Amino acid sequence: MCKQILNFYLTEHAMYRGWDRSIDNQILYKVLPFVNAVEEDKKLVVVTPSFLASKKISGKAGHCLVLVLKQKLIKTGYWCKDPNYLFNTEKQASFQWLYM
């Protein structure tokens, strides 16, 4: 994986865990054009299964893709079956939902 995708940068953690979690550059190239970078401390981008399907992105069936960002830095990403727990644990975060 490269360290930069479009206008975003990947941390070492995001690169290594992304590979381990089946989040490759192709997925990020299709999702990141729709992500609005912000100046806030933490942003969680939740990409719904319907959005992934509409963009012909193959992921884990029925799972959301969650990206954790700090401005234009992608800290990590993972697949999540039920993202509701994020609202309880990430009170200081800004959320962006990508859905169709």
VEXDREN-2710 file (C-alpha; in Angstrom, 1 decimal):
% VEXDREN-2710
k/r/px/py/pz
1/MET/0.0/0.0/0.0
2/CYS/1.2/3.5/-0.7
3/LYS/1.2/6.2/2.0
4/GLN/-1.0/8.7/0.2
5/ILE/-4.3/8.0/-1.5
6/LEU/-5.9/11.1/-3.2
7/ASN/-5.7/13.9/-0.7
8/PHE/-5.4/11.6/2.3
9/TYR/-2.4/10.1/4.1
10/LEU/-2.2/6.7/5.8
11/THR/-0.5/6.0/9.1
12/GLU/1.7/2.9/9.4
13/HIS/-1.1/1.4/11.5
14/ALA/-3.7/2.0/8.8
15/MET/-1.4/0.5/6.1
16/TYR/-0.6/-2.7/8.0
17/ARG/-4.0/-3.2/9.6
18/GLY/-5.8/-2.3/6.4
19/TRP/-4.0/-5.1/4.7
20/ASP/-4.8/-7.5/7.5
21/ARG/-8.5/-6.4/7.5
22/SER/-8.9/-6.6/3.7
23/ILE/-9.2/-2.8/3.2
24/ASP/-7.0/-2.2/0.1
25/ASN/-6.2/0.8/-2.0
26/GLN/-9.0/0.0/-4.5
27/ILE/-11.6/0.3/-1.8
28/LEU/-10.1/3.5/-0.5
29/TYR/-9.8/5.1/-4.0
30/LYS/-13.6/4.5/-4.5
31/VAL/-14.7/5.7/-1.0
32/LEU/-12.4/8.7/-0.3
33/PRO/-13.7/11.0/-3.0
34/PHE/-16.9/11.2/-1.0
35/VAL/-15.3/11.9/2.3
36/ASN/-15.1/15.5/3.5
37/ALA/-11.9/16.2/5.5
38/VAL/-12.4/18.4/8.5
39/GLU/-10.2/20.3/10.9
40/GLU/-11.7/18.5/13.9
41/ASP/-9.7/16.3/16.2
42/LYS/-11.4/13.1/15.2
43/LYS/-13.9/12.0/12.5
44/LEU/-15.5/8.7/12.0
45/VAL/-16.7/7.9/8.5
46/VAL/-19.2/5.1/8.4
47/VAL/-19.7/3.7/4.9
48/THR/-22.9/1.6/4.7
49/PRO/-23.3/-1.7/2.8
50/SER/-25.8/0.0/0.4
51/PHE/-23.2/2.7/-0.5
52/LEU/-20.6/0.0/-1.0
53/ALA/-22.9/-2.0/-3.2
54/SER/-23.9/1.1/-5.3
55/LYS/-20.2/1.8/-6.0
56/LYS/-19.6/-1.9/-6.8
57/ILE/-17.2/-2.2/-3.9
58/SER/-16.9/-5.7/-2.5
59/GLY/-16.5/-5.9/1.2
60/LYS/-17.7/-8.1/4.0
61/ALA/-21.3/-8.9/3.3
62/GLY/-23.6/-6.8/5.5
63/HIS/-20.8/-4.9/7.1
64/CYS/-20.1/-1.2/7.3
65/LEU/-16.6/0.2/6.6
66/VAL/-15.5/2.5/9.4
67/LEU/-12.6/4.9/8.8
68/VAL/-11.1/6.9/11.6
69/LEU/-9.6/10.2/10.5
70/LYS/-7.8/13.1/12.0
71/GLN/-8.0/15.9/9.4
72/LYS/-6.5/14.2/6.2
73/LEU/-4.8/11.5/8.1
74/ILE/-6.4/8.0/8.0
75/LYS/-5.6/6.5/11.4
76/THR/-7.3/3.2/10.9
77/GLY/-10.2/1.4/9.2
78/TYR/-12.2/-1.7/9.9
79/TRP/-15.3/-3.6/9.0
80/CYS/-18.2/-3.4/11.5
81/LYS/-21.5/-5.4/11.6
82/ASP/-23.2/-3.0/14.0
83/PRO/-21.8/0.5/14.2
84/ASN/-24.3/1.7/16.9
85/TYR/-21.7/1.2/19.7
86/LEU/-19.7/4.0/18.1
87/PHE/-22.1/6.6/19.4
88/ASN/-21.5/5.5/23.0
89/THR/-17.8/5.3/22.9
90/GLU/-16.8/8.2/20.5
91/LYS/-18.5/11.2/22.1
92/GLN/-15.9/13.7/20.9
93/ALA/-15.9/12.6/17.3
94/SER/-17.6/14.1/14.2
95/PHE/-19.5/11.5/12.1
96/GLN/-20.0/11.3/8.4
97/TRP/-22.3/8.6/7.0
98/LEU/-22.0/7.5/3.3
99/TYR/-25.2/5.8/2.2
100/MET/-27.4/5.2/-0.8
END
